[in-house]
Amino acid sequence: MEKIMATSIHAPVHFTTSAVSEIRRLMAAPGFDSNKILRVGVKGGGCSGMTYVLEFDLPTEKDDVFEIDSVKSIIDKSHGIYLVGMEINWEGGLNSRGFTFKNPNASSTCGCGTSFAV
């Protein structure tokens, strides 16, 4: 595997304190592949046209590498335009549990909050 070392100072997204805590908890889980980095991105699909990607993955030459709120992260260079200014939060309550996305670029968002249109 080729090491990807391009790191940018200004990441397009921001994690809340609760999101950073949950990401760190996931990374500390037994069996976590320490070669993988948190990928933030988008893909086609969902009820509003695009869905968010938040997963651990290996970097490629298409990715920019960021240190986002002390979490090493990768974002496909072509996805940054959809993510600029986005806040990723972790909701740990009984009624709503999971990562939430507050994206100022979204013209509309679905009810579940993981799908959006631009």
PyRosetta script that sets phi, psi and omega in degrees:
from pyrosetta import init, pose_from_sequence

init()
pose = pose_from_sequence("MEKIMATSIHAPVHFTTSAVSEIRRLMAAPGFDSNKILRVGVKGGGCSGMTYVLEFDLPTEKDDVFEIDSVKSIIDKSHGIYLVGMEINWEGGLNSRGFTFKNPNASSTCGCGTSFAV")
pose.set_psi(1, 132.4)
pose.set_omega(1, 178.1)
pose.set_phi(2, -81.8)
pose.set_psi(2, 133.3)
pose.set_omega(2, 178.9)
pose.set_phi(3, -76.6)
pose.set_psi(3, 133.2)
pose.set_omega(3, 176.7)
pose.set_phi(4, -102.0)
pose.set_psi(4, 119.1)
pose.set_omega(4, -172.8)
pose.set_phi(5, -116.0)
pose.set_psi(5, -1.9)
pose.set_omega(5, -178.2)
pose.set_phi(6, -67.9)
pose.set_psi(6, 114.5)
pose.set_omega(6, -179.6)
pose.set_phi(7, -118.5)
pose.set_psi(7, 135.6)
pose.set_omega(7, -179.9)
pose.set_phi(8, -107.3)
pose.set_psi(8, 150.4)
pose.set_omega(8, -179.4)
pose.set_phi(9, -77.8)
pose.set_psi(9, -40.2)
pose.set_omega(9, -173.4)
pose.set_phi(10, -104.5)
pose.set_psi(10, 100.1)
pose.set_omega(10, 178.1)
pose.set_phi(11, -77.1)
pose.set_psi(11, 144.9)
pose.set_omega(11, -179.1)
pose.set_phi(12, -74.8)
pose.set_psi(12, -18.4)
pose.set_omega(12, -177.5)
pose.set_phi(13, -119.4)
pose.set_psi(13, 165.8)
pose.set_omega(13, 179.6)
pose.set_phi(14, -133.6)
pose.set_psi(14, 139.9)
pose.set_omega(14, 175.0)
pose.set_phi(15, -103.3)
pose.set_psi(15, 139.9)
pose.set_omega(15, 172.0)
pose.set_phi(16, -75.8)
pose.set_psi(16, 168.2)
pose.set_omega(16, 178.8)
pose.set_phi(17, -58.7)
pose.set_psi(17, -41.1)
pose.set_omega(17, -179.7)
pose.set_phi(18, -68.1)
pose.set_psi(18, -34.0)
pose.set_omega(18, 177.1)
pose.set_phi(19, -66.7)
pose.set_psi(19, -43.0)
pose.set_omega(19, 178.5)
pose.set_phi(20, -61.4)
pose.set_psi(20, -42.4)
pose.set_omega(20, 179.1)
pose.set_phi(21, -61.6)
pose.set_psi(21, -42.8)
pose.set_omega(21, 180.0)
pose.set_phi(22, -69.3)
pose.set_psi(22, -40.0)
pose.set_omega(22, 177.8)
pose.set_phi(23, -61.8)
pose.set_psi(23, -44.5)
pose.set_omega(23, 178.7)
pose.set_phi(24, -63.9)
pose.set_psi(24, -37.1)
pose.set_omega(24, 177.3)
pose.set_phi(25, -62.7)
pose.set_psi(25, -43.5)
pose.set_omega(25, 179.0)
pose.set_phi(26, -63.7)
pose.set_psi(26, -39.2)
pose.set_omega(26, -179.5)
pose.set_phi(27, -70.0)
pose.set_psi(27, -24.0)
pose.set_omega(27, -179.6)
pose.set_phi(28, -88.2)
pose.set_psi(28, -3.2)
pose.set_omega(28, -178.1)
pose.set_phi(29, -66.6)
pose.set_psi(29, 145.6)
pose.set_omega(29, 177.0)
pose.set_phi(30, -57.9)
pose.set_psi(30, 137.5)
pose.set_omega(30, 177.8)
pose.set_phi(31, 85.8)
pose.set_psi(31, 1.3)
pose.set_omega(31, 179.2)
pose.set_phi(32, -64.7)
pose.set_psi(32, 133.0)
pose.set_omega(32, 179.0)
pose.set_phi(33, -81.4)
pose.set_psi(33, 103.6)
pose.set_omega(33, -175.4)
pose.set_phi(34, -69.2)
pose.set_psi(34, -6.5)
pose.set_omega(34, 174.2)
pose.set_phi(35, -78.9)
pose.set_psi(35, -16.6)
pose.set_omega(35, -177.2)
pose.set_phi(36, -89.7)
pose.set_psi(36, 150.1)
pose.set_omega(36, -178.6)
pose.set_phi(37, -122.5)
pose.set_psi(37, 153.4)
pose.set_omega(37, 179.6)
pose.set_phi(38, -67.9)
pose.set_psi(38, 121.0)
pose.set_omega(38, 176.9)
pose.set_phi(39, -98.3)
pose.set_psi(39, 129.7)
pose.set_omega(39, 173.2)
pose.set_phi(40, -116.2)
pose.set_psi(40, 129.9)
pose.set_omega(40, -178.5)
pose.set_phi(41, -169.8)
pose.set_psi(41, -164.5)
pose.set_omega(41, 178.8)
pose.set_phi(42, -137.4)
pose.set_psi(42, 160.0)
pose.set_omega(42, 172.3)
pose.set_phi(43, -150.8)
pose.set_psi(43, 157.6)
pose.set_omega(43, 178.7)
pose.set_phi(44, -67.6)
pose.set_psi(44, 144.0)
pose.set_omega(44, 177.3)
pose.set_phi(45, 130.8)
pose.set_psi(45, -175.6)
pose.set_omega(45, -177.9)
pose.set_phi(46, 84.1)
pose.set_psi(46, 170.5)
pose.set_omega(46, -175.1)
pose.set_phi(47, -75.2)
pose.set_psi(47, -14.5)
pose.set_omega(47, 179.9)
pose.set_phi(48, -110.3)
pose.set_psi(48, 0.6)
pose.set_omega(48, 176.0)
pose.set_phi(49, 117.9)
pose.set_psi(49, -40.2)
pose.set_omega(49, 178.9)
pose.set_phi(50, -136.3)
pose.set_psi(50, 149.0)
pose.set_omega(50, 175.8)
pose.set_phi(51, -123.6)
pose.set_psi(51, 156.7)
pose.set_omega(51, 179.0)
pose.set_phi(52, -82.8)
pose.set_psi(52, 147.6)
pose.set_omega(52, 175.3)
pose.set_phi(53, -114.8)
pose.set_psi(53, 127.8)
pose.set_omega(53, 175.1)
pose.set_phi(54, -143.5)
pose.set_psi(54, 100.9)
pose.set_omega(54, -175.2)
pose.set_phi(55, -154.8)
pose.set_psi(55, 165.1)
pose.set_omega(55, 174.8)
pose.set_phi(56, -92.2)
pose.set_psi(56, 132.4)
pose.set_omega(56, -172.2)
pose.set_phi(57, -152.2)
pose.set_psi(57, 166.7)
pose.set_omega(57, 174.7)
pose.set_phi(58, -88.1)
pose.set_psi(58, 139.0)
pose.set_omega(58, 179.5)
pose.set_phi(59, -70.5)
pose.set_psi(59, 152.8)
pose.set_omega(59, 175.9)
pose.set_phi(60, -125.8)
pose.set_psi(60, 176.1)
pose.set_omega(60, 178.9)
pose.set_phi(61, -68.8)
pose.set_psi(61, -13.7)
pose.set_omega(61, 178.3)
pose.set_phi(62, -83.2)
pose.set_psi(62, -6.9)
pose.set_omega(62, -172.8)
pose.set_phi(63, -97.9)
pose.set_psi(63, 148.0)
pose.set_omega(63, 164.2)
pose.set_phi(64, -98.9)
pose.set_psi(64, 144.6)
pose.set_omega(64, 179.5)
pose.set_phi(65, -107.9)
pose.set_psi(65, 132.2)
pose.set_omega(65, -178.2)
pose.set_phi(66, -128.6)
pose.set_psi(66, 155.3)
pose.set_omega(66, 167.4)
pose.set_phi(67, -106.8)
pose.set_psi(67, 100.2)
pose.set_omega(67, -176.2)
pose.set_phi(68, -104.9)
pose.set_psi(68, 111.9)
pose.set_omega(68, 178.9)
pose.set_phi(69, 47.9)
pose.set_psi(69, 46.3)
pose.set_omega(69, 177.2)
pose.set_phi(70, 73.5)
pose.set_psi(70, 11.6)
pose.set_omega(70, 177.3)
pose.set_phi(71, -115.1)
pose.set_psi(71, 121.3)
pose.set_omega(71, 177.2)
pose.set_phi(72, -69.3)
pose.set_psi(72, 128.1)
pose.set_omega(72, -173.9)
pose.set_phi(73, -138.9)
pose.set_psi(73, 155.4)
pose.set_omega(73, 176.0)
pose.set_phi(74, -123.6)
pose.set_psi(74, 143.3)
pose.set_omega(74, 177.7)
pose.set_phi(75, -138.3)
pose.set_psi(75, 127.5)
pose.set_omega(75, 174.9)
pose.set_phi(76, -56.9)
pose.set_psi(76, 132.1)
pose.set_omega(76, -176.7)
pose.set_phi(77, -54.2)
pose.set_psi(77, -33.2)
pose.set_omega(77, -178.4)
pose.set_phi(78, -79.2)
pose.set_psi(78, -9.8)
pose.set_omega(78, -178.2)
pose.set_phi(79, -92.8)
pose.set_psi(79, -19.2)
pose.set_omega(79, -174.8)
pose.set_phi(80, -53.6)
pose.set_psi(80, -38.3)
pose.set_omega(80, -177.9)
pose.set_phi(81, -60.2)
pose.set_psi(81, -30.0)
pose.set_omega(81, -180.0)
pose.set_phi(82, -83.8)
pose.set_psi(82, -13.8)
pose.set_omega(82, -171.1)
pose.set_phi(83, -111.4)
pose.set_psi(83, -9.1)
pose.set_omega(83, -174.5)
pose.set_phi(84, -55.6)
pose.set_psi(84, 124.7)
pose.set_omega(84, 178.1)
pose.set_phi(85, 85.4)
pose.set_psi(85, 2.0)
pose.set_omega(85, -176.5)
pose.set_phi(86, -75.4)
pose.set_psi(86, 142.0)
pose.set_omega(86, 175.0)
pose.set_phi(87, -110.7)
pose.set_psi(87, 131.1)
pose.set_omega(87, 177.2)
pose.set_phi(88, -110.2)
pose.set_psi(88, 126.6)
pose.set_omega(88, -176.5)
pose.set_phi(89, -124.0)
pose.set_psi(89, 158.6)
pose.set_omega(89, 173.4)
pose.set_phi(90, -113.6)
pose.set_psi(90, 123.5)
pose.set_omega(90, 175.8)
pose.set_phi(91, -102.8)
pose.set_psi(91, 121.5)
pose.set_omega(91, -177.1)
pose.set_phi(92, -109.4)
pose.set_psi(92, 13.9)
pose.set_omega(92, -176.6)
pose.set_phi(93, -77.2)
pose.set_psi(93, 174.1)
pose.set_omega(93, 179.6)
pose.set_phi(94, -73.5)
pose.set_psi(94, -35.6)
pose.set_omega(94, -177.2)
pose.set_phi(95, -82.5)
pose.set_psi(95, -33.1)
pose.set_omega(95, 178.6)
pose.set_phi(96, -139.0)
pose.set_psi(96, 114.1)
pose.set_omega(96, -177.7)
pose.set_phi(97, -126.9)
pose.set_psi(97, 126.9)
pose.set_omega(97, 178.1)
pose.set_phi(98, 139.1)
pose.set_psi(98, -178.9)
pose.set_omega(98, 179.0)
pose.set_phi(99, -80.0)
pose.set_psi(99, 140.5)
pose.set_omega(99, 176.5)
pose.set_phi(100, -121.2)
pose.set_psi(100, 154.5)
pose.set_omega(100, -173.9)
pose.set_phi(101, -126.9)
pose.set_psi(101, 122.5)
pose.set_omega(101, 176.4)
pose.set_phi(102, -111.7)
pose.set_psi(102, 103.1)
pose.set_omega(102, -171.6)
pose.set_phi(103, -115.4)
pose.set_psi(103, 112.8)
pose.set_omega(103, -179.9)
pose.set_phi(104, -69.6)
pose.set_psi(104, -11.8)
pose.set_omega(104, -179.8)
pose.set_phi(105, -87.7)
pose.set_psi(105, -11.6)
pose.set_omega(105, -176.3)
pose.set_phi(106, -77.7)
pose.set_psi(106, 126.4)
pose.set_omega(106, 176.2)
pose.set_phi(107, -80.5)
pose.set_psi(107, -25.5)
pose.set_omega(107, 173.7)
pose.set_phi(108, -154.0)
pose.set_psi(108, 155.5)
pose.set_omega(108, -178.9)
pose.set_phi(109, -133.9)
pose.set_psi(109, 145.1)
pose.set_omega(109, 178.5)
pose.set_phi(110, -78.1)
pose.set_psi(110, 171.1)
pose.set_omega(110, -179.1)
pose.set_phi(111, -62.6)
pose.set_psi(111, -31.8)
pose.set_omega(111, -178.4)
pose.set_phi(112, -79.2)
pose.set_psi(112, -16.4)
pose.set_omega(112, 176.1)
pose.set_phi(113, 82.7)
pose.set_psi(113, 3.3)
pose.set_omega(113, 179.6)
pose.set_phi(114, -108.1)
pose.set_psi(114, 0.9)
pose.set_omega(114, 179.8)
pose.set_phi(115, -127.1)
pose.set_psi(115, 143.8)
pose.set_omega(115, -177.3)
pose.set_phi(116, -151.5)
pose.set_psi(116, 165.8)
pose.set_omega(116, 174.2)
pose.set_phi(117, -123.8)
pose.set_psi(117, 152.4)
pose.set_omega(117, 178.2)
pose.set_phi(118, -117.8)
pose.dump_pdb("model.pdb")
